[in-house]
Amino acid sequence: MATPTIPSHRVNAAVAQMRDTATSVADTPAWSMTDTEAADALVELTRLEAQVTELKGRVAAHADEQQVGQDRGASSTAAWLAHETKQTRPAMHRMVKLGQDLQRHPLTRSALASAVICPEQATVILRWVDTLPEEHQDTAERHLLDLAADHDAKALNRLGKRLWEVIDPDGADAREAEILERQEQAAARAMYLKVWDDGDGSTYGSFKMPHLGGAALRKILAAVMAAKHQNATKGAGTGHLAAVRTGPEAQGQAFYELLMRFPKNKLPKLGGLNATLLVTISEDALLGRLEQAGTILDTGDRISPALARQLACEARILPVVLGSESEVLDLGREQRLHSQAQRIAITLRQHGQCATEGCERTSGLHAHHIREWTKGGPTDLTNAIGLCHWHHMRAHDTTYDMTHHPNGSVSFHRRI
Protein backbone atom coordinates (compact mmCIF):
# COMPACT_ATOMS: atom_id res chain seq x y z
CA MET A 1 0.00 0.00 0.00
CA ALA A 2 1.36 3.41 -0.99
CA THR A 3 2.40 5.68 1.86
CA PRO A 4 0.60 9.10 1.78
CA THR A 5 2.90 11.97 0.93
CA ILE A 6 3.43 14.24 3.93
CA PRO A 7 3.62 17.92 2.92
CA SER A 8 7.03 19.34 3.70
CA HIS A 9 6.14 23.04 3.81
CA ARG A 10 3.97 24.50 6.57
CA VAL A 11 1.66 26.15 4.04
CA ASN A 12 1.09 22.89 2.19
CA ALA A 13 0.52 21.09 5.49
CA ALA A 14 -2.00 23.72 6.63
CA VAL A 15 -3.85 23.53 3.30
CA ALA A 16 -4.00 19.74 3.54
CA GLN A 17 -5.30 19.97 7.10
CA MET A 18 -7.99 22.51 6.11
CA ARG A 19 -9.13 20.32 3.25
CA ASP A 20 -9.25 17.23 5.46
CA THR A 21 -11.28 19.13 8.05
CA ALA A 22 -13.72 20.40 5.42
CA THR A 23 -14.05 16.91 3.97
CA SER A 24 -14.80 15.49 7.39
CA VAL A 25 -17.99 17.57 7.67
CA ALA A 26 -19.06 17.30 4.03
CA ASP A 27 -21.87 14.90 4.95
CA THR A 28 -22.76 16.45 8.30
CA PRO A 29 -26.32 17.80 8.05
CA ALA A 30 -26.72 21.51 8.73
CA TRP A 31 -30.31 21.08 9.89
CA SER A 32 -29.09 19.70 13.21
CA MET A 33 -27.44 23.03 14.09
CA THR A 34 -29.19 25.44 16.42
CA ASP A 35 -29.77 28.98 15.19
CA THR A 36 -26.89 30.20 17.37
CA GLU A 37 -24.56 27.53 16.01
CA ALA A 38 -25.54 28.35 12.42
CA ALA A 39 -25.03 32.08 12.99
CA ASP A 40 -21.63 31.56 14.62
CA ALA A 41 -20.54 29.17 11.85
CA LEU A 42 -21.47 31.66 9.11
CA VAL A 43 -19.47 34.45 10.73
CA GLU A 44 -16.45 32.21 11.23
CA LEU A 45 -16.69 30.79 7.71
CA THR A 46 -16.65 34.35 6.36
CA ARG A 47 -13.54 35.09 8.39
CA LEU A 48 -11.93 31.84 7.27
CA GLU A 49 -12.71 32.80 3.67
CA ALA A 50 -10.83 36.08 4.17
CA GLN A 51 -7.80 34.22 5.54
CA VAL A 52 -7.86 31.70 2.70
CA THR A 53 -8.13 34.53 0.16
CA GLU A 54 -5.03 36.21 1.59
CA LEU A 55 -3.09 32.94 1.64
CA LYS A 56 -4.17 32.06 -1.88
CA GLY A 57 -3.14 35.50 -3.15
CA ARG A 58 0.19 35.33 -1.36
CA VAL A 59 1.01 31.92 -2.80
CA ALA A 60 -0.20 32.98 -6.27
CA ALA A 61 2.04 36.06 -6.24
CA HIS A 62 5.03 33.92 -5.24
CA ALA A 63 4.19 31.34 -7.90
CA ASP A 64 4.05 34.11 -10.49
CA GLU A 65 7.48 35.34 -9.41
CA GLN A 66 8.77 31.79 -9.83
CA GLN A 67 7.13 31.62 -13.28
CA VAL A 68 5.23 28.47 -12.34
CA GLY A 69 2.96 28.83 -15.35
CA GLN A 70 5.75 29.32 -17.86
CA ASP A 71 7.59 26.31 -16.46
CA ARG A 72 4.52 24.25 -17.27
CA GLY A 73 4.11 25.57 -20.81
CA ALA A 74 1.52 28.26 -20.12
CA SER A 75 1.73 31.97 -20.92
CA SER A 76 1.37 32.92 -17.24
CA THR A 77 0.72 31.50 -13.83
CA ALA A 78 -2.86 32.76 -14.00
CA ALA A 79 -3.44 31.06 -17.36
CA TRP A 80 -1.98 27.78 -16.09
CA LEU A 81 -4.06 27.84 -12.90
CA ALA A 82 -7.24 28.69 -14.80
CA HIS A 83 -6.73 25.63 -16.99
CA GLU A 84 -5.74 23.42 -14.06
CA THR A 85 -8.72 24.37 -11.87
CA LYS A 86 -11.25 25.03 -14.68
CA GLN A 87 -11.74 28.64 -13.60
CA THR A 88 -11.72 31.72 -15.82
CA ARG A 89 -8.49 33.50 -16.68
CA PRO A 90 -9.76 36.93 -15.58
CA ALA A 91 -10.58 35.52 -12.12
CA MET A 92 -7.12 33.99 -11.78
CA HIS A 93 -5.43 37.16 -13.01
CA ARG A 94 -7.34 39.13 -10.36
CA MET A 95 -6.18 36.68 -7.70
CA VAL A 96 -2.52 37.01 -8.73
CA LYS A 97 -2.84 40.79 -8.81
CA LEU A 98 -4.43 40.80 -5.36
CA GLY A 99 -1.46 38.85 -4.00
CA GLN A 100 0.98 41.26 -5.63
CA ASP A 101 -0.88 44.29 -4.26
CA LEU A 102 -0.98 42.79 -0.78
CA GLN A 103 2.79 42.28 -0.89
CA ARG A 104 3.24 46.02 -1.46
CA HIS A 105 0.82 46.92 1.34
CA PRO A 106 1.64 44.73 4.37
CA LEU A 107 -0.85 46.49 6.68
CA THR A 108 -3.78 45.49 4.50
CA ARG A 109 -2.33 42.01 3.99
CA SER A 110 -2.05 41.53 7.74
CA ALA A 111 -5.61 42.75 8.30
CA LEU A 112 -6.95 40.32 5.69
CA ALA A 113 -4.82 37.45 6.99
CA SER A 114 -6.24 37.95 10.49
CA ALA A 115 -9.80 38.35 9.10
CA VAL A 116 -10.10 41.90 10.44
CA ILE A 117 -11.30 42.91 6.97
CA CYS A 118 -12.99 40.94 4.19
CA PRO A 119 -11.66 40.49 0.62
CA GLU A 120 -14.04 43.12 -0.78
CA GLN A 121 -12.81 45.71 1.71
CA ALA A 122 -9.19 44.81 0.97
CA THR A 123 -9.75 45.31 -2.77
CA VAL A 124 -11.29 48.75 -2.19
CA ILE A 125 -8.50 49.85 0.14
CA LEU A 126 -5.78 48.74 -2.26
CA ARG A 127 -7.45 50.42 -5.22
CA TRP A 128 -7.72 53.83 -3.57
CA VAL A 129 -4.35 53.72 -1.86
CA ASP A 130 -2.65 53.02 -5.17
CA THR A 131 -4.15 56.17 -6.71
CA LEU A 132 -2.06 58.32 -4.34
CA PRO A 133 1.59 59.35 -4.46
CA GLU A 134 3.78 56.85 -2.62
CA GLU A 135 4.62 59.28 0.21
CA HIS A 136 0.92 59.47 1.18
CA GLN A 137 -0.01 55.82 0.83
CA ASP A 138 0.86 54.68 4.35
CA THR A 139 -1.31 57.40 5.96
CA ALA A 140 -4.19 56.68 3.61
CA GLU A 141 -3.95 52.93 4.16
CA ARG A 142 -4.10 53.29 7.94
CA HIS A 143 -7.06 55.67 7.63
CA LEU A 144 -9.07 53.29 5.43
CA LEU A 145 -8.26 50.32 7.64
CA ASP A 146 -9.65 52.25 10.62
CA LEU A 147 -12.79 53.08 8.65
CA ALA A 148 -13.20 49.43 7.61
CA ALA A 149 -14.12 48.55 11.19
CA ASP A 150 -17.45 50.36 10.74
CA HIS A 151 -18.05 50.45 6.97
CA ASP A 152 -18.64 47.79 4.32
CA ALA A 153 -16.90 47.79 0.95
CA LYS A 154 -19.51 49.99 -0.74
CA ALA A 155 -19.35 52.69 1.93
CA LEU A 156 -15.58 52.36 2.06
CA ASN A 157 -15.41 53.01 -1.65
CA ARG A 158 -17.31 56.29 -1.23
CA LEU A 159 -14.96 57.32 1.58
CA GLY A 160 -11.94 56.35 -0.49
CA LYS A 161 -12.87 59.02 -3.02
CA ARG A 162 -12.30 61.65 -0.32
CA LEU A 163 -8.89 60.53 0.90
CA TRP A 164 -7.34 63.89 0.05
CA GLU A 165 -9.44 65.51 2.78
CA VAL A 166 -7.36 63.51 5.26
CA ILE A 167 -4.00 63.82 3.53
CA ASP A 168 -4.17 67.42 2.30
CA PRO A 169 -7.28 69.20 3.65
CA ASP A 170 -6.36 72.56 2.08
CA GLY A 171 -5.97 71.17 -1.41
CA ALA A 172 -8.68 68.50 -1.17
CA ASP A 173 -11.27 70.32 -3.24
CA ALA A 174 -8.89 70.93 -6.13
CA ARG A 175 -7.67 67.33 -5.98
CA GLU A 176 -11.23 66.01 -5.95
CA ALA A 177 -12.18 68.15 -8.94
CA GLU A 178 -9.15 66.84 -10.83
CA ILE A 179 -9.98 63.22 -10.00
CA LEU A 180 -13.64 63.63 -10.92
CA GLU A 181 -12.80 65.24 -14.24
CA ARG A 182 -10.36 62.47 -15.06
CA GLN A 183 -12.91 59.80 -14.12
CA GLU A 184 -15.65 61.46 -16.14
CA GLN A 185 -13.44 61.68 -19.21
CA ALA A 186 -12.44 58.03 -18.84
CA ALA A 187 -16.07 56.99 -18.36
CA ALA A 188 -17.11 58.93 -21.47
CA ARG A 189 -14.44 57.14 -23.53
CA ALA A 190 -15.44 53.73 -22.14
CA MET A 191 -19.15 53.95 -22.99
CA TYR A 192 -20.66 51.09 -24.96
CA LEU A 193 -23.97 49.39 -25.66
CA LYS A 194 -24.33 45.85 -26.96
CA VAL A 195 -27.66 44.40 -28.06
CA TRP A 196 -28.22 40.91 -29.41
CA ASP A 197 -31.13 38.54 -30.08
CA ASP A 198 -31.37 35.01 -28.73
CA GLY A 199 -33.36 33.80 -31.74
CA ASP A 200 -36.23 32.82 -29.47
CA GLY A 201 -38.17 36.05 -29.17
CA SER A 202 -36.00 37.92 -26.66
CA THR A 203 -33.29 40.55 -26.94
CA TYR A 204 -30.39 40.84 -24.51
CA GLY A 205 -28.05 43.71 -23.87
CA SER A 206 -25.28 45.15 -21.76
CA PHE A 207 -24.01 48.68 -21.47
CA LYS A 208 -21.56 50.94 -19.71
CA MET A 209 -22.07 54.65 -19.24
CA PRO A 210 -20.91 57.50 -16.99
CA HIS A 211 -22.40 57.66 -13.51
CA LEU A 212 -24.55 60.65 -14.42
CA GLY A 213 -26.26 58.70 -17.19
CA GLY A 214 -26.86 55.78 -14.85
CA ALA A 215 -28.38 58.07 -12.24
CA ALA A 216 -30.65 59.61 -14.87
CA LEU A 217 -31.73 56.17 -16.11
CA ARG A 218 -32.63 55.06 -12.59
CA LYS A 219 -34.63 58.24 -12.07
CA ILE A 220 -36.52 57.79 -15.35
CA LEU A 221 -37.30 54.13 -14.64
CA ALA A 222 -38.52 55.04 -11.15
CA ALA A 223 -40.88 57.58 -12.72
CA VAL A 224 -42.21 55.00 -15.19
CA MET A 225 -42.75 52.49 -12.38
CA ALA A 226 -44.46 55.06 -10.16
CA ALA A 227 -48.04 54.29 -9.15
CA LYS A 228 -49.39 57.53 -10.63
CA HIS A 229 -47.97 56.76 -14.09
CA GLN A 230 -49.06 53.12 -14.00
CA ASN A 231 -52.62 54.09 -13.01
CA ALA A 232 -52.75 56.69 -15.77
CA THR A 233 -51.52 54.37 -18.53
CA LYS A 234 -52.86 50.98 -17.46
CA GLY A 235 -55.78 51.73 -15.21
CA ALA A 236 -56.28 52.01 -11.47
CA GLY A 237 -55.00 49.16 -9.38
CA THR A 238 -51.82 48.48 -11.37
CA GLY A 239 -49.77 51.21 -9.78
CA HIS A 240 -49.66 49.52 -6.41
CA LEU A 241 -48.23 46.37 -7.99
CA ALA A 242 -45.60 48.38 -9.87
CA ALA A 243 -44.65 50.22 -6.69
CA VAL A 244 -44.14 46.96 -4.84
CA ARG A 245 -42.24 45.20 -7.62
CA THR A 246 -39.03 47.18 -7.89
CA GLY A 247 -36.68 44.35 -8.83
CA PRO A 248 -35.05 43.56 -12.19
CA GLU A 249 -38.31 42.34 -13.74
CA ALA A 250 -40.17 45.56 -12.94
CA GLN A 251 -37.24 47.67 -14.12
CA GLY A 252 -37.07 45.68 -17.34
CA GLN A 253 -40.77 46.28 -17.96
CA ALA A 254 -40.30 49.98 -17.25
CA PHE A 255 -37.35 50.19 -19.65
CA TYR A 256 -39.38 48.47 -22.38
CA GLU A 257 -42.28 50.85 -21.81
CA LEU A 258 -39.89 53.80 -21.96
CA LEU A 259 -38.63 52.71 -25.37
CA MET A 260 -42.07 51.95 -26.76
CA ARG A 261 -43.66 55.18 -25.54
CA PHE A 262 -40.82 57.60 -26.28
CA PRO A 263 -42.27 60.36 -28.52
CA LYS A 264 -40.97 59.81 -32.04
CA ASN A 265 -41.01 63.56 -32.76
CA LYS A 266 -38.40 64.00 -30.03
CA LEU A 267 -35.93 61.70 -31.78
CA PRO A 268 -33.32 62.84 -34.33
CA LYS A 269 -34.09 61.94 -37.91
CA LEU A 270 -32.36 59.04 -39.62
CA GLY A 271 -32.24 59.35 -43.39
CA GLY A 272 -34.95 62.01 -43.29
CA LEU A 273 -37.29 59.84 -41.20
CA ASN A 274 -37.95 59.79 -37.50
CA ALA A 275 -36.18 56.84 -35.88
CA THR A 276 -39.34 54.75 -36.11
CA LEU A 277 -39.73 51.05 -36.72
CA LEU A 278 -41.77 50.09 -39.77
CA VAL A 279 -44.02 47.08 -39.37
CA THR A 280 -45.77 45.72 -42.45
CA ILE A 281 -49.08 43.92 -42.07
CA SER A 282 -51.86 43.10 -44.50
CA GLU A 283 -55.20 44.86 -44.21
CA ASP A 284 -56.93 41.51 -43.64
CA ALA A 285 -54.60 40.74 -40.74
CA LEU A 286 -54.97 44.22 -39.28
CA LEU A 287 -58.76 43.91 -39.28
CA GLY A 288 -58.63 40.42 -37.82
CA ARG A 289 -59.95 38.66 -40.92
CA LEU A 290 -56.71 36.71 -41.29
CA GLU A 291 -54.15 35.55 -38.73
CA GLN A 292 -50.97 36.52 -40.56
CA ALA A 293 -47.70 37.63 -38.99
CA GLY A 294 -46.35 41.14 -39.42
CA THR A 295 -42.77 41.95 -40.39
CA ILE A 296 -40.37 44.47 -38.83
CA LEU A 297 -38.79 45.89 -41.95
CA ASP A 298 -35.49 46.95 -40.38
CA THR A 299 -34.62 43.47 -39.11
CA GLY A 300 -36.90 41.09 -41.00
CA ASP A 301 -38.14 39.72 -37.68
CA ARG A 302 -41.72 38.46 -37.57
CA ILE A 303 -44.25 39.45 -34.93
CA SER A 304 -47.65 38.02 -34.13
CA PRO A 305 -50.69 39.64 -35.78
CA ALA A 306 -52.06 40.37 -32.29
CA LEU A 307 -48.97 42.42 -31.40
CA ALA A 308 -49.05 44.18 -34.77
CA ARG A 309 -52.70 45.15 -34.20
CA GLN A 310 -51.83 46.40 -30.72
CA LEU A 311 -49.02 48.55 -32.12
CA ALA A 312 -51.33 49.97 -34.76
CA CYS A 313 -53.93 50.78 -32.11
CA GLU A 314 -51.50 52.46 -29.71
CA ALA A 315 -49.46 54.14 -32.48
CA ARG A 316 -46.16 53.24 -30.79
CA ILE A 317 -44.73 51.89 -34.04
CA LEU A 318 -45.75 53.03 -37.51
CA PRO A 319 -47.83 50.26 -39.11
CA VAL A 320 -47.62 50.14 -42.90
CA VAL A 321 -50.91 48.62 -43.99
CA LEU A 322 -50.57 46.89 -47.33
CA GLY A 323 -53.58 46.86 -49.59
CA SER A 324 -55.45 49.76 -47.96
CA GLU A 325 -55.81 53.42 -48.88
CA SER A 326 -52.72 55.46 -48.11
CA GLU A 327 -51.37 58.96 -48.33
CA VAL A 328 -50.56 60.45 -51.76
CA LEU A 329 -46.89 59.73 -52.36
CA ASP A 330 -46.11 61.53 -55.63
CA LEU A 331 -45.52 65.26 -55.24
CA GLY A 332 -44.22 65.93 -58.76
CA ARG A 333 -42.34 69.22 -59.18
CA GLU A 334 -44.08 71.04 -56.31
CA GLN A 335 -41.50 69.98 -53.74
CA ARG A 336 -37.85 69.14 -54.06
CA LEU A 337 -37.32 67.05 -50.91
CA HIS A 338 -39.07 63.74 -50.57
CA SER A 339 -41.83 63.56 -47.99
CA GLN A 340 -41.82 61.21 -45.03
CA ALA A 341 -44.47 59.07 -46.74
CA GLN A 342 -42.31 58.79 -49.85
CA ARG A 343 -39.25 57.85 -47.83
CA ILE A 344 -41.24 55.14 -46.08
CA ALA A 345 -42.46 53.82 -49.43
CA ILE A 346 -38.89 53.78 -50.81
CA THR A 347 -37.70 51.89 -47.75
CA LEU A 348 -40.50 49.37 -48.13
CA ARG A 349 -39.83 48.89 -51.83
CA GLN A 350 -36.16 48.15 -51.18
CA HIS A 351 -36.83 46.02 -48.10
CA GLY A 352 -34.91 48.51 -45.99
CA GLN A 353 -31.62 48.09 -47.88
CA CYS A 354 -29.48 50.40 -49.97
CA ALA A 355 -30.30 50.06 -53.67
CA THR A 356 -26.63 49.52 -54.56
CA GLU A 357 -25.76 45.98 -55.59
CA GLY A 358 -23.75 44.25 -52.89
CA CYS A 359 -24.46 46.90 -50.24
CA GLU A 360 -26.17 45.62 -47.12
CA ARG A 361 -26.49 48.90 -45.23
CA THR A 362 -29.96 49.37 -43.81
CA SER A 363 -29.82 52.46 -41.59
CA GLY A 364 -30.24 56.09 -42.55
CA LEU A 365 -31.08 55.61 -46.23
CA HIS A 366 -31.16 58.84 -48.28
CA ALA A 367 -33.86 59.46 -50.90
CA HIS A 368 -32.01 60.15 -54.18
CA HIS A 369 -33.48 61.60 -57.41
CA ILE A 370 -32.56 59.30 -60.28
CA ARG A 371 -32.98 62.22 -62.67
CA GLU A 372 -31.68 65.25 -60.82
CA TRP A 373 -34.30 67.68 -59.62
CA THR A 374 -32.27 70.59 -60.99
CA LYS A 375 -32.54 68.96 -64.45
CA GLY A 376 -36.30 68.58 -64.32
CA GLY A 377 -36.55 65.33 -62.37
CA PRO A 378 -39.81 64.99 -60.42
CA THR A 379 -40.03 64.25 -56.72
CA ASP A 380 -41.97 61.02 -57.04
CA LEU A 381 -41.42 57.33 -56.46
CA THR A 382 -40.62 56.44 -60.06
CA ASN A 383 -37.71 58.89 -59.93
CA ALA A 384 -36.41 57.88 -56.50
CA ILE A 385 -34.16 55.24 -54.96
CA GLY A 386 -32.84 54.83 -51.43
CA LEU A 387 -29.08 54.98 -51.01
CA CYS A 388 -26.91 54.72 -47.92
CA HIS A 389 -24.89 57.80 -47.05
CA TRP A 390 -21.67 56.47 -48.64
CA HIS A 391 -23.27 55.53 -51.95
CA HIS A 392 -25.32 58.72 -52.01
CA MET A 393 -22.02 60.61 -51.88
CA ARG A 394 -20.78 58.50 -54.83
CA ALA A 395 -23.95 59.33 -56.77
CA HIS A 396 -22.93 62.99 -56.66
CA ASP A 397 -19.21 62.30 -57.11
CA THR A 398 -18.12 63.21 -60.65
CA THR A 399 -15.33 60.63 -60.50
CA TYR A 400 -17.91 57.81 -60.43
CA ASP A 401 -20.49 56.55 -62.92
CA MET A 402 -23.77 55.10 -61.65
CA THR A 403 -25.43 52.34 -63.66
CA HIS A 404 -29.15 51.59 -63.28
CA HIS A 405 -30.32 48.01 -63.64
CA PRO A 406 -33.77 46.71 -64.70
CA ASN A 407 -34.49 45.31 -61.23
CA GLY A 408 -34.19 48.79 -59.71
CA SER A 409 -30.72 48.36 -58.28
CA VAL A 410 -27.67 50.46 -59.15
CA SER A 411 -23.94 49.94 -59.26
CA PHE A 412 -20.98 52.31 -59.23
CA HIS A 413 -17.60 52.25 -60.90
CA ARG A 414 -14.83 54.77 -61.01
CA ARG A 415 -14.43 56.61 -64.30
CA ILE A 416 -11.28 55.90 -66.24
N, C-alpha and C positions, 0 to 999 in steps of 0.2 A: 504494500500500500504506500502511495506517495506521501511524503512528509510535507505538510502545508508550509509554504514559504513565510517566514517571519519577517515583517518589514524591518529594515535596518534603520531608517530615519524616523525621528519622532513624529514628523508630520504624517508620513505614510502610516505609522502605527496608530496615530490618533484617528485618521480617516477610516482605517479598517475597523477600529473599535466603534466609531460612530455608526458605520454601516451595519456592523453586527448587532448593535443595540437597536437600530431602527428595524432590522429584519426580525428581531426577536418579538416585536410587538405588532408585526404586520397583520397577524390574524386575531389580535386582541380586540374584541368589540368595544366600540366607543359608547354604546348605549348603556353600558354598566357604570359609566362615570357619573358622579354627582355633578350638579351644575357648578359647584365651586371647583371641583377637580377639572372639569372641562374648561372653565374660564382660566384657571391657573396654567393649564397645559397650553392653551392658545397663546397666552402672553409669553411663556417661556419658549415655545416653538418659534415665535416671531423674533425673539432675541437670539435664539440659536441660528435662525436663518441669517441674521445680520453677521454673526460671527463666521458662519460658513462662507458668506459672500466675501468678507474681507480675506479669509484664508484662500479662497479660490482665486481672487484677484491677485493676491500676493504671489501665489505659485504660478499663475498664468504670466505675470510680468517677468518672473525669473525664467520661466520656460522660454519666453520670447527672447530674452537676452541670450539664452543658450542656443537659440535658433533650433528649438526642438522640431518645429514644423519642417524647416528646410532640410534637417537631417533625415527626415522621413519622406522626402520627395514632394512636400507641399510648398506652396508659395509663401506661407506664413504659419505661425503657430495657431492663429485663430482659424485659418482655413483647414489645417490638419485636424484640430479639435472638433470643428463643425462636422467634418466628415466622420470622424471617429465616434462621435456621440449623437449623430443625426440631428444636430441643431443647426440653426441658420448662421451663416457667416456674420451678418451684422451683429447678432447677439453675442457671438464669441469675440468679435472685434471690440465691442463695448466692454466686455469683461476684461480683456487685456488692457484696454485703455484705463479702466477704473483702477486696476492694480498699479499701473504706471503712475497715475495721478496720486494715488495713496502713498506711493513711495516718496513723492516730492512733498507731501504734506503729512508728516508723521502724527500731528495732533489729531487730525481727522481719522487717520488710519487706526490710531489707538482707541478713539471713541467708538469706531465701528467694531473693532475687534473685541471690545468689552461690552458691546451691545448697548452703549449709552445712546447711540443714534441708530436709525435704520438706514438701509441702503439708499432709499429715496432722498433722505435728508443729506446723506454724504454726497450724493451726486450734485445736489443743489449747491451745497457749500463749496465743493471743488470748482463748479462752473463759475460761480461769482468771484471766488478768490483769484482764479486765474485770469480774470479780466483786469486786475489791478497791477500796477507796477510792483516789482518784486519787493521793494523796501516797505510796502504797505501790506503785504499779504499776511504776515504773521498776526498783525493786529486785527485784520479783518477776519481771519480764520477763528481766532479766539472769540471775537464778538459773535459770529454766527453760531459757533458751538454753544455759547451761553444761551442764545436765543432758541436753539433747538430743543432745549429742555421744556419749553412751553409752546412751541409752534411746530405744526406738521410741515411737510415738504412744500405744500402749496403756499402757506403763509410765509414760510422761510424764503421762498422765491421772491415774493413781493418785497420782503425786507432786504433781500440781497441787492435789489435795484437801488437802494438808498444807502449803500455802504459809505459813500463819500461824505455823508452827513456825520459819520463817526470819525472818519480819517481826516477830513479837511472841511470842517463846518463852514468856513468862510467861502470856500470855492465850490461848495456842494451843488448849488443851483446851476452854475455854469457847467459843471461836470455832468450833471443830470441831463441838461439840455443837449449837450454834445452826444451823450450816450443814446438818448431818445431819437435824435435826428439820424444817427448812424443806424439804429435799429429799424427805423421807419424806412430809410432808403433801402436797407437790405431786404426788408419784408416786401417792399414794392417790386424789387427785382425778382423775388422768389415766388411771386404769385403764379398760380396755375389752376386750371380746371380741366378735369378729365371726365368724359361721359361715355359710357358704352352700354350696349344692349346685351341682354343675356339670351336673346333669341326665343324667349318664352314669355314675352309680354311685359317684361320689366326692364327698366333702365337704371343703371348704377352710376355712381359718380364719386369723385373725391376732389377736394379743392384745398388751396392754401391762399390766404389773403392777409393783409395787415390787420392788426388788432381792431382798428377803427371800423373796418368793414365787417368784421365778425360781430362787433358790438351792435352795429346798425342792423345786421341780419337778425340777431336775437330779438332786438326791439320790434322789428317788423313782424316777425313770426309770432311774438307775444301779442301784438295787436290783432293779427288774424285769428289767433286762438281765443281772443277775449270773448266773454259771454255776450257782450253787446253786439259785436260783429256777427257772431254765429247766429244769434236770434234774428238779426236783421236779414241775413242771407239764407238761412235754412229753416227759419221758423222758431217760435218760442219752445223752450224745453231742451234745445240742443246745446245752448251756451253753457249750461251747467256741466254737461258731460265734457265739453272741450276744456272748461276751466279745470276740471279734475284731472283729465288726461294730459299731462304735460311732458310725457316721455318722448322717446324717439318716434314712435308711431304718430302721435299727435303733431309733432313738429314736421314730420314728413308730409302729413296731410295738409298742414298749413302752408308749407313750401310749394306743394303742388297747386293749391288754390291761388297762391300769390302769382305763380306763373300763368295760370289759366285766366285769371281775372285782371292781369295787368293791362291798363288801357293801351290799345295799339297805337293811338294817336300820340302817345308819349314816347314811343320808341323811335330811334333814328331810322331813316329809310335805307333799304338795301336794294340797290338796283332800281331806284325810283319807287319801290313799294314799301309799305310798312312791313316790319319784320313779322309777318303773319303767315301761319301755316295754311296751305291750301288743301282742302279735303274734297275729293271728287266723289259724288254719289249720284246715282240715277234718280230721276224724278219718282219712279215707281217705288224705289226703296225709301226715299225721303217721306213719301206719303203712306208708307206702310203696306203698299200693295204687293211688295216683293221683298223678301229677306235676302238682301245682297250686300256684301261688305263694301265699305268705302275705302278709298286709298289716299294716304298722305303723300302728296306729290313729291315733296322734298326728299323723302326717304324711300318711298315705295312700300312702306309698311301698310298693312291692312288693319282696319278697325271694324268692329261690329256695326251693323246698321243701326242698332239701338244707340250706340255712343255717337254715331254720326248725326242721328236725329236730335240727340240731346245738344250737341254742339251747335247745330243749326238753330235750335230753339233759343239757346242762351247767348248766341252770337259771340262765343269766346274765340272760335276759329272760323275763318271765312269758308262757308260751304259753297262749292261750285256745283250747281245743280245742272246736270247734263240732260238735255232734252226738254227744258222748260224755257219760258220767255226770259230774256236777259237784256241787260243794258245795251244800247247802241254802241258798237265798238269802232266804227269807221267815222273819223272826223274830217276826212278829206284834207283840203288846204286851209281850213279855218284855224288850225292849231298846229304848231310845229312839234311840240313835245307830245309823246304818247301819253294817253290817260292811264290811270290806274287799271281800269277795266281792260284796256288793250294790253297792258303789260301782263296782267293775269292770263289773258287769252294766249299770248305768245308763250308764256311759261307752260301753260297746259299743252299747247300744240307740240312743244319740244320736250315734253315730259320732264321739265325742270332742268334740262341740260343745255349747255352751250351748243349752238348750231354748227360749230366747227368740227369737222371729222377728226376723230381721235381725241377730242377734248372732253373730259369728264367733269369739268367744273360745274357746280350746280348753284352756287350762292352768288347773289348780287348781279344777276344778268342785266345787261344794258339793252334797251330797245334801239335797234339800229335801222335807219332807212336804207333799204337796198338801193333805191335811186335817191340820191341826195335831195333833201328838201330844198336846198338852195338852187337846184337844177330842175325844180318842178315836181319832185317826188311827193306824193300824197302821204299824209299821216294816217295810214290805214293798215289793216292786217296783211293785205296782199303785198305791201311794200315794206314789211317789217320782219326782222329776225332778232332773236335774242343771242347776244354774244357776251362772254365773260369779259371782265375788264381788260385782260391782256390782249385778247383777240379783237376787242373793239378798238384798242389803240392801233393794232396792225391794220384794221380796216381803213383807218385814216392816215396810215403811214405810206408816203409816196414811194418808199423803197420796197413795198410789197404789192403783189397782185392778189386779188381775191377772186376765186372761181366759184360760181354757183352751180350746184348740181340739181338734177331733176327731182330728187327726193327732198329738196329743201335745205340740205346741208351746204356748207361752204368749206373751202380749203384755201390755204395761203401758201405762197412761195415767194421767195425773194427775187426781185427783178435782176436780171443779168446786166 
